[in-house]
Amino acid sequence: MKAGLFGKATLWFATLVASALFLLAGTQKLAASPPHPTNFIGWGYPLWVMFFVGAVETAGAILLLVPRLTSFGAALISAVMLGAIVTHIVHAEWLALITPFTLLALVSLIGVSRSDLSPLRILRARRARARG
């Protein structure tokens, strides 16, 4: 198997996993499944914030699967994860920080890998210019 093919397969696998996780999390919030309403109220947020976060997570999960829109979906999800990180810090929920930090890293890597700012794409473009 070529390194390029392995890299693409790995990126798609990571994208599918992230998309599935956020689709599940988003739809659970949209359905107001426990414990989400209790958590959001306990953090001092009105319930509409839970529905908004659920909609953004669901939309982001779908956008991750569209290569041209992956970076936008990753940016949406990253914003939600930054909000989750701030919320957990404010409420001193230190162990709860592991999940949003991990997911933020994952979607950031996916977003950058699919964008024109990908280090690999930049290197390939430089090599092509140097040859041509």
Buried (B, 14 or more C-beta within 10 A) or exposed (E): EEEEEEEEEEBEEBBEEBBEBBBEBBBBBBEEEEEBBEBBEEBEBEEEBBBBBBBBBBBBBBBBBEEEBBBBBBBBBBBBBEBBBEBBEEEEEEEBBEBBBEBBEBBBBBBBBBBEEBEEBEEEEEEEEEEE
